[in-house]
Amino acid sequence: MKIKFKVTQSTGLAPAVVISKIVSKPDDSRYRVNNVTLSSVEFDEEPWKLMWNFEAVKRLDGGKFEISSLNNEVLITFTWHSNLLTPALMIAAFQFLLYTIVITTLRYFL
């Protein structure tokens, strides 16, 4: 289950400058830039990146920056999505593991 979000903001920078800043920003190779055109940048998350379960909630699964010009104004539209199923599955697996350990321990002492 993916939830999509969208935000639009205007800027005074040229589209080429905006795109170069976006492409230079991915931190620690957590995100991969997939497609760069004159008006958009698409990215996604490295699928095999190991992380703690609490980090998965804060991460974006992917997104797209779209740059458009309208009446001497540059608009940046950022669309991103996040998968809520993965963190929920991690929490359920942790709860199952904890439950199994508690039941096993109780059976040992009873």
C-alpha positions, 0 to 999 in steps of 0.5 A: 500500500503506497501513499502518495504526496504532492507539494508545489513551490515557486522559485526564482532559480533557473530550471537547470540550476534547480535540477543540478541542485537536486541531482547533487543532493542524494545523501549516502547513496540511500537514493538512486537518481533514475531519470534526469531530463530538462524538466524532471528528476526521478529517484527511488530508494536503494532496495537492498539497503539495510536499515533499522526498522525505525528508519524505514518509517522515515524513508521515501520509497521514491519520487519525482521533481517536475520543473515547469515555467509559467509567466517568468516563474519557475514551479517545482512540483515534488511528488513522492510516495511511501510504502506503509506496508513494510514497516507494518510487516516489520513490527508484526514480525517483531511482535511475533518473535517477542510473543514466541520468546515469551511463550517459550520462556513461560513453558520452560518455567511452568 
